[in-house]
Amino acid sequence: MLESKALNWPTILFLTLSPIVALAGSIWWIASGSFHFLTLLLAVAMAFSTGLGITAGYHRYFAHRSFETIWPVRLLLLLFGGACFEGSAWEWCLDHRRHHRHIDEENDPYNIKKGFWHAHLLWLFTRPAMDSGQRHAPDLWRDPLVRFQHRLYLPLSLAVSFILPMAIAALWGDPWGGLFIAGALRLVVNQHFTFAINSVCHCLGRQTYSDAHSARDNWFTALLTYGEGYHNFHHEFPGDYRNGIRFYHWDPTKWMIRCLAGLKLAGNLNRVQTEVILLKKLALQEKKLAEKLAGQPRHVADFADRLLQSTKHQIHRAAEKLKELRAQYYTMTKQDHELAREKFREAKRQLRQALSEFQQTVALWESMARRLSKLMEVAGSASGGWTLPAEGRA
């Protein structure tokens, strides 16, 4: 699949010259008195539409198949995603799937262990050539729209990225603003926002669900990347159509997919069950707490373990109950609701109650774990250690 890693001069020249053109053109646009507020709005609209073409299209649909959608939507996602000049969807997805399979390893195309700038940008300078997609990612190559975009990638991308904003801005007499602001400047900014996922989100942020890899959740990066910044979550649950799972998480890509589903333009949105996510988070917290307890006296570790185990058993019982009720609920949704309306409502109520109970037990465990962790931190700074409460003494 991969050939020698010679310097990729077209990519080097494009990524080097495009910021210069964008900056020079923007300065000229302002200095010449061509400034127009509608052009700025057009640039924002183009940034969102092309950025979502990458995040919802290239990433969550084509790379991970986290939802299904109709062909006109797929075509728009391919056209606007291509306008970010990050390669065709087929090329982009091959690299991204390799990243997930080999994260932090030699075969990871943007391996963060090779340095921040390698992950951010430099990996593209020696990006190996690829052969026919018929032998690689056959699920992608079977899609005629993917093949169409791959074969006509350059003219399609030039048309959407530059000619389209020029034509729109010409309606108010500012075609050069469309080219330099909504075209070139928007392109450079969006590209580096995307690159930040490979660099910033593997260096800075929280490892909420796993510390087995370098991916991190970074809320600030999510603001710039249309919701892609919750990267630790994504690497643990790559098939989920969401990256930000909380209602307050900034994830426009998730909201767009939901809107498409509401309009019956998308379906089968893949969503990891709440208990699976929380149990993954719990396991990492338990691991970190065990590491802290390893340096404590035996009686302290035993006390902490006894304190947490009872709640942990409650969590697993609640998870099993939730799993059973969820299975019953989904079975009932396939039945005739007229014949089982009352049973259906009761099953739905029990499912919600079980989910609430599960979340409460997890919250209780997390609260006790935090308190124990703080106690040990205080004990570590004190010379005499710490004394168990009366009920924890032998």
C-alpha positions, -999 to +999 in steps of 0.1 A: +000+000+000+028+024+009+057+035-012+089+053-003+086+085+017+100+110-007+094+147-001+058+156-012+067+189-030+031+198-041+019+196-005+050+214+009+045+243-016+008+245-010+010+245+028+039+270+027+025+294+001-012+294+010-007+313+044+015+339+026-012+344-001-040+345+025-022+371+046-010+393+018-044+392+001-062+400+034-039+430+040-045+442+005-083+438+008-084+459+039-059+485+027-076+490-006-109+499+010-126+468-003-137+457+031-173+445+031-192+431+061-211+405+040-178+391+029-169+384+065-202+366+070-196+346+039-161+336+053-178+324+085-204+305+065-178+289+043-157+280+074-186+262+090-198+244+058-163+232+048-153+224+084-185+203+089-177+187+056-146+173+073-160+166+107-194+152+098-185+139+064-149+128+061-146+119+098-178+107+114-195+094+083-169+081+059-141+071+083-162+057+112-197+051+097-213+065+129-246+073+111-263+068+077-274+094+053-289+098+018-267+103-013-274+141-018-261+148+017-231+125+011-223+144-021-225+178-003-203+165+025-177+153-001-178+186-020-174+209+010-150+186+028-128+186-003-128+224-002-105+222+029-078+208+007-069+179+031-070+153+003-099+133-011-122+115+014-106+082+005-071+094+012-082+112+044-100+081+057-072+057+050-048+079+070-073+083+098-081+046+101-044+039+103-041+065+131-067+046+151-052+012+145-016+023+153-020+052+176+014+063+191+031+036+171+055+038+142+027+032+116+006+060+130+009+086+102+007+115+127+025+099+157+027+125+185+058+107+198+077+121+168+070+156+180+043+182+181+051+197+147+054+163+131+018+155+143+006+189+134+020+194+099+053+179+090+039+143+085+023+157+053+056+168+039+067+132+034+033+116+030+038+084+010+020+078-023-009+054-023-021+029-048-056+020-060-084+021-034-099-010-047-076-031-025-079-009+006-110+003+025-133-015+001-163-001+020-152+034+008-143+024-027-176+008-033-193+042-030-194+057-064-195+092-049-162+086-031-146+074-064-160+104-082-146+128-057-112+111-056-108+111-093-119+147-098-106+160-064-086+190-076-111+207-099-140+200-075-120+215-046-109+245-065-145+252-076-160+250-041-131+265-022-123+295-044-147+300-074-179+296-053-170+323-027-158+346-055-191+342-073-212+348-042-192+378-031-194+392-066-231+397-059-222+427-037-192+437-058-164+420-038-151+390-057-115+395-045-127+395-009-145+362-017-112+348-030-088+361-003-111+361+028-138+335+023-114+314+002-077+315+011-078+329+046-107+306+056-089+277+041-056+282+061-075+288+094-096+257+090-067+236+080-047+245+111-077+240+133-080+205+119-043+199+123-046+208+160-066+177+166-035+156+157-011+178+177-028+197+206-053+170+214-025+145+218-005+168+242-029+189+262-061+181+280-077+154+302-075+116+297-110+110+309-117+075+297-083+059+290-046+066+296-035+038+273-029+063+245-020+100+241-054+113+230-069+139+253-102+158+258-096+195+252-127+217+254-109+247+239-099+228+208-135+217+205-145+253+201-123+257+171-129+223+154-167+221+154-167+197+184-138+174+176-118+183+207-131+156+229-105+133+215-099+109+244-136+100+242-134+096+204-105+072+206-123+050+231-157+051+213-148+060+177-181+047+163-202+072+183-217+100+162-209+124+191-177+136+204-191+159+231-216+138+250-228+164+275-256+188+265-232+217+273-203+203+252-197+224+221-202+199+193-219+215+162-211+184+142-233+163+166-261+189+164-259+189+126-262+151+125-292+153+148-309+179+126-304+157+096-320+128+115-349+151+125-354+160+089-353+122+079-321+128+060-300+106+083-306+076+105-291+048+125-271+073+147-246+051+166-246+061+202-226+042+229-248+034+259-244+056+290-234+028+313-206+016+290-191+051+289-194+056+327-179+022+335-150+030+312-145+063+331-148+045+364-122+019+355-096+046+348-104+064+381-101+031+399-067+025+383-054+059+393-067+055+428-050+021+431-017+037+420-020+062+448-030+035+473+001+015+464+023+039+482+002+039+514+004+016+544-014-018+541-041-009+566-048+023+548-051+006+514-074-021+529-097+005+545-100+024+512-107-007+492-134-019+516-150+016+515-152+015+477-160-021+470-196-020+483-205+009+461-187-008+432-208-039+436-239-016+436-227-001+403-223-034+386-257-046+398-273-014+386-255-018+352-268-054+348-303-043+357-300-015+332-288-038+305-317-062+311-343-035+311-328-019+279-330-053+261-367-056+272-374-021+261-359-025+226-378-058+222-410-040+231-404-011+206-407-037+178-441-049+190-475-034+182-478-004+206-516-006+205-515-040+220-489-032+246-491+005+252-492+003+290-464-022+291-443+000+268-448+031+290-440+011+321-408-003+305-397+032+295-403+045+330-383+016+345-355+021+321-352+058+330-353+049+367-326+023+363-304+047+344-309+073+371-300+048+398-269+037+379-257+073+375-263+080+412-242+050+423-214+060+399-216+096+413-214+082+449-183+061+440-166+090+423-173+112+454-157+087+478-128+082+454-121+120+453-123+123+491-099+094+496-075+108+470-075+142+487-069+125+521-039+107+507-026+139+492-028+156+526-012+126+542+016+127+518+025+163+527+023+155+565+052+138+582+032+116+605+008+101+579-029+100+586-051+081+610-080+060+601-115+070+613-127+047+641-149+026+618-119+019+596-096+006+624-090-031+630 
